[in-house]
Amino acid sequence: ALKLHCSCRTLSRKLLAQGWRYQQLIDQVREIHARRHLSDPTLSITRIGQQLGYADSSGFHRAFKKWTGLSPSAFRHALFT
């Protein structure tokens, strides 16, 4: 909101008018980055979760499974088999 020079409430209303919620956007961006990072076998799953802003790996695991239906390790395994 600050970078767009508007209040948080104004940003929320504008997003809602477009059919979005702020948390939906954050989750979508995190999912995109998670998928990209999981394709790099040198990065640990714990590190990826930290980079995406999760305090612990269990939060990242739950979110990723909700997005994709797979655990991060199963997703990574599917990429390389």
Summary of the structure (lengths in Angstrom):
residues: 81
radius of gyration: 15.2
end to end distance: 42.6
largest distance: 47.4
contacts: 191
relative contact order: 0.11
helix: 67%
strand: 0%
